[in-house]
Amino acid sequence: MHETIWVDRKATGPDSCRVAVSGELDLVTAGEVREALQRAVGENRVVVIDLGGLTFCDCTGLSALLTTARTAHAGDAELRLCAVPHFLARILRLSGTRGAFTIEERHDQA
């Protein structure tokens, strides 16, 4: 992965996983993150994306998250975001896309 983004996927059950995304989710890194998240959604029924380590997100990063949400919905997978940083929560609210996601307040849930 690019030096400004880290994606760590861990199984949390037989058909669930947690994907931690840390660093800058932008034009340079969004494609890599999108691919990793699409794989996770394609292989699991429940995917939690932990964004606690995210330091930046631009519109291409938001697009990667929205594409993953659409894929999850189409495949009847459950997708949740947790530890959403304030700046991303604001972007979701201002862009009217918050409703595309289930957002957890706590990130110790699978």
Buried (B, 14 or more C-beta within 10 A) or exposed (E): EEEBBBBEBEEBEEEBBBBBBBBBBBEBBBEBBBEBBBBBBEEBBBBBBBBEBBEBBBEBBBBBBBBBBEBBEEEEBBBBBBBBBEEBBEBBEEEEBBEBBEBBEEBEEE
